[in-house]
Amino acid sequence: MGMLEAVRTGLRKWITFSGRASRAEYWWFYLGNILMMVGLAGAASLVLFAMGERAPLLLRWSVLCLLGLGLLWLYVAQISVIVRRLHDRNLSGFWLLGYLGLAMLGGLSGLFSTTIIMGLSGLTLVSSVLLLVVVAIRGTKGANRYGPDPLIQERPEAVFE
């Protein structure tokens, strides 16, 4: 699977949290998603700069709202690809909630200076590395409880044999 196909698949299945995603689909979509987010933010910045300060406030807010909706769409699509990648490893998508919870707790470490909270930022780093390892390892060979192996192309039966 190439980058364009992975991006098309990821955007088409942006709210599909069932099934499996191969490593190629995940990594190509991840790269494409970053490029699309940078492109959206850059385009919005150019539009806001071109409008200048004299543009109506409603128009500037509309551009920012459209940017926010586009980024939210891409963020949800990225989460769905991660969940499907976890499914390929035969893991529940709820493992992602644990990772996000640890990441939010680690974010709190900047607000407080207690030793316990500071230690949570280390947990965030460890959980990030674990998530990276989990999505980098090949998925379950063959079908698992989340569906067929995305690397095995189902060969249609030949009509004339």
N, C-alpha and C positions, 0 to 999 in steps of 0.2 A: 504494500500500500504506500503510495506516494503522498506528498504533502497536500496537494490539491484534493485528492480523494479523501484523505483523513479530515481535512477541514470541512469538506462538503458533508461527510458522514457525521462529524461532531456537531455541526450546525443543524443538520436535519434531525438528529436525535438529541436536541438540546435539553429536553426534559424527559428523556428515556433513561430511567435508572435500572432497567432490567437488561439482561443479556451480558455479553462479554466484549471486551475491547482488547485487541492485540497490543503488544509493545509498540509496534510501528504506528498504529493508530494513535496511541496515547502521546508518544513523543512528537510526531509530526503535528498533531493537533495542538500540543502545548506550544511548540514553536510558532505555528500559525496564529494561535491565540494571542501570544505576546506581540507579534507583528501587527495584528488587527487592533489591539488595544492602543499601541503606540500610534498607529495610523489615525484612529478615531480621535485620540487626544490631540494629535498634531493638526488634524483638519479643523477641529473645534477651535484650537488656539489661533489658527490662521483666520478663520471666519470672525472670531471675536476681535482680533487685531485689525482686520480690514474694516470692520464696522466702526471702530473708533469709540471714543467716549460719548459722542453725540448720538449714538444709536439709542433707540428707545429701550428702557430697562426691560420691558416685557420681551423684546426680541432677544436681548442678551440672555435672559433667564430661559427662554425657549431653547436656545442653542445648548445651554448647560444641562437642561433637563433631557434633551435628546441624547447628549453625550452620556449622561448618567444611565439612561435606559439601555443604550448600546453596550456600555460596560457591564451593566447588570446581566444582560442577555449572555454576553461572553463569559462572565463569571459562573453563571448557572450551567452553561454548556461545559465549562472546564470541570465543575464538580461532577456532572453526570458522567464525563469520560473517566474521571478518577474512580467513581463508584463501579463503573463497568470494568475498569482495569482490576480493581480489587476482586470483582466477581471472577475474572479470569484466573486469579490465584486461588479461587474457591474460598474467598473470605467475604464476610458480610460487608455491605457498604456502611454499616453503622460504625465500623472501625474508624472511618473518616471523622465521625463526630467526636471520638476520643482524641484524635489528633488535633482537631480544631479547638476542642476544649482546653487542651494543654497549651496550644498556641495563644489562646486568649488569656490564660493564667500567666503565661510568660510575659505577655504584654503588660500585665498589671505590675510586673517587677519594676517597670520604669516609674510607676507612681509611688511606690513604697520602698523604703530602704531596709526592710527587715531581712534577716538572714534567710528565713523560710521562703519568703516571696522571691528573693534573689535566686534561690536554688531552683525555683520553677523555670527560670529562663534556661537553665541547663537542661531541664526536662524537655523544653521546647526544642532545643537543638537535637537532643537524642531522638525525640519522636519524629523530627523532620528527616533525620538520617534513616531511621527505620522505614518511614514511608517511601523514601527514595529507593531503598533496597527492595522493598516489597514490589514497587511498580517496575523495577528494572529486571527482576527475575522472570524467567519464562513462565507462562501460565500453565495450568493443569493440562496435561496431554489428554486428548479425547474430551468427551462430554463430562460436565460436572453438574451440580444441582442448579447452576445458573444458565445452562444452555450448552450448545455444541461448541467445539473448539473453533475459534475464528481463523486459525491457520489451516484447517483442513477444509479444502474446497469440496463441497458435495458434488460428485460427478453424476450428472444425469445419466440414467440408464440408456444405453444405446437402443434405438428402435430396430435397427437392422444389424444383427450380429450373425 
